[in-house]
Amino acid sequence: MWPDAGSYHGLDAVVRRFAEYIDLVHIEGVEAGQVTDAGDLTVVELRIAMLGADTGEAIEFLWTYTVRIQDGRIAHFRAWYDRGQALEAAGLRE
């Protein structure tokens, strides 16, 4: 589980939380990856480069998110360490 993982409601709360993460893990860059429409959910991959504490070099991680859109707005999203678990949650298989 990600540190301080929880539920955040409303645009302001979500934006504040992402800003805290940027400061916490020293995000150097974000690159969009594969996006898969799974009906109710969309599976989104992001490559996130974070500054390594020991080396000072950026370390790249692949994060997978499940996202639900309602009325043109994000109603739910969840981060997954494991892409297979994200796909399974969306009713897909690797």
Backbone hydrogen bonds, N-H to C=O, Kabsch-Sander energy under -0.5 kcal/mol:
donor,donor_aa,acceptor,acceptor_aa,energy
5,A,2,W,-1.9
14,V,10,G,-2.1
15,V,11,L,-2.7
16,R,12,D,-2.5
17,R,13,A,-2.0
18,F,14,V,-2.4
19,A,15,V,-2.2
20,E,16,R,-2.1
21,Y,17,R,-2.1
22,I,18,F,-2.3
23,D,19,A,-1.8
24,L,20,E,-2.8
25,V,21,Y,-2.8
26,H,22,I,-0.7
27,I,22,I,-1.1
28,E,49,A,-3.7
29,G,49,A,-1.4
31,E,47,R,-2.6
33,G,45,E,-3.0
36,T,43,V,-2.9
38,A,36,T,-0.6
38,A,41,L,-2.4
40,D,38,A,-1.0
42,T,67,V,-2.6
43,V,36,T,-3.0
44,V,42,T,-0.5
44,V,65,Y,-2.8
45,E,34,Q,-2.2
46,L,63,W,-2.8
47,R,31,E,-3.0
48,I,46,L,-0.6
48,I,61,F,-2.9
49,A,29,G,-2.7
49,A,47,R,-0.5
50,M,48,I,-0.6
50,M,59,I,-3.0
51,L,25,V,-0.5
51,L,26,H,-2.3
52,G,57,E,-3.0
56,G,52,G,-2.1
59,I,50,M,-3.5
61,F,48,I,-2.3
63,W,46,L,-3.0
63,W,61,F,-0.6
64,T,80,W,-1.9
65,Y,44,V,-3.1
66,T,78,R,-2.1
67,V,42,T,-2.6
68,R,76,H,-2.8
70,Q,73,R,-2.8
73,R,70,Q,-1.8
75,A,68,R,-3.0
75,A,73,R,-0.6
76,H,68,R,-1.3
78,R,66,T,-2.0
80,W,64,T,-2.9
83,R,81,Y,-0.6
86,A,82,D,-1.7
87,L,83,R,-2.5
88,E,84,G,-2.3
89,A,85,Q,-2.4
90,A,86,A,-1.4
91,G,88,E,-1.6
92,L,87,L,-3.5
